[in-house]
């Protein structure tokens, strides 16, 4: 059905936004989402596996959003798909991302305090990102526990984000960690803060 639909589109003089070439993979669905100058392409693969070439409509900085792989400033990517992958997402941004910067206040914190995390996405040229990003944040306590209520997806308008973390009155003493991951590019950062009693 997919090949018939592709043939009908070509006969009508229409081109899909994304072209996938593969001897073993026939995408079940391709979706596009535009947000200002950022573009996201989702490809549902089913249980296919093998190599595929994906041609996107623009030449710009391209990432595999799931793995964090950077393909470069391209409109064509060569990818290898495993049967267990099921789907892939490609993100195209008007800049390459260097990383995530973040800080936590207060330092040190005490049980019952509210800790504030602030941060921003940094572009390759060391300027602040100017597109909307989503940053996944997970708080890890000194015992290595990741409470579900301290796991959030933070909207980062123009690359800037903030999160407050209310500490319980019985919050354990020691070094806490906040792990951050930019959803579009896979860039990671971990920041630490100390909880002291007294």
Secondary structure, DSSP 8 states (H G I E B T S, - for coil): -HHHHHHHHHHTT---SSEEE-SS---SEEEEEEETTEEEEEEE-TT--EEEEEEEEEEEEEEETTT--EEEEEEEEEEEE-TTT-EEEEEEESS-EEEEEEEEESSSB-TT-EEEEEEEEEETTSSB--S-EEEEEEEE-TTS---GGGEEEEEEBTTEEEEEEE--TT--SEEEEEEEEETTT--EEEEEEEE---
